[in-house]
Amino acid sequence: MIRKHLLFLFALLLAACSVNTPRYQKGLAEQTAVAFFKNLSEGRYAEAAEMYAGDYMALASLTSQVPPDDHAGLWKSGCEISGLQCLSIHRIISTEKFSLNEFRITVEFRDMTGSVFVQGPCCGRTAAEMPPVSQFDVYVIERDGRYFATSLPVITP
């Protein structure tokens, strides 16, 4: 009987420890990034705002028509008017935990045709001067066991 209890306690201890493994944490960070960008791409701006812990000043600077504290409205304006490419994640290339609670996730986005999004040269530059980019870093932070995106979508002028 004691042996059964010890085995049960040991199994419970192992299960508790596995929740905090780096692999588990990376998985949660990746899930957060995917869900955040999916919410943006599908126009679920209030849900996206709940998953965002970045600075809203840059987003607010894209429009003067939306109050800075209307986070869902800022996302809507940014995605639908101001040039943010609010696309879903097509593929995760790599994930790196680079501090105690921060993750850098290199991704490819899916464009409106279903292909990989490629940001080409802009502003009069040639592809030689400004090579096209298809992989982007997005950042996720963990706070008190919850994960939040901290990156804005790619912007095109």
Secondary structure, DSSP 8 states (H G I E B T S, - for coil): -HHHHHHHHHHHHHHHHHTTSHHHHHHHHHHHHHHHHHHHHTT-HHHHHHTB-S-SHHHHTT-SSS-TT-HHHHHHHHHHTS-EE---EEEEEEEEE-SSSEEEEEEEEB-TTSSB--B---TT--TTTS--B--EEEEEEEETTEEEE----EE--
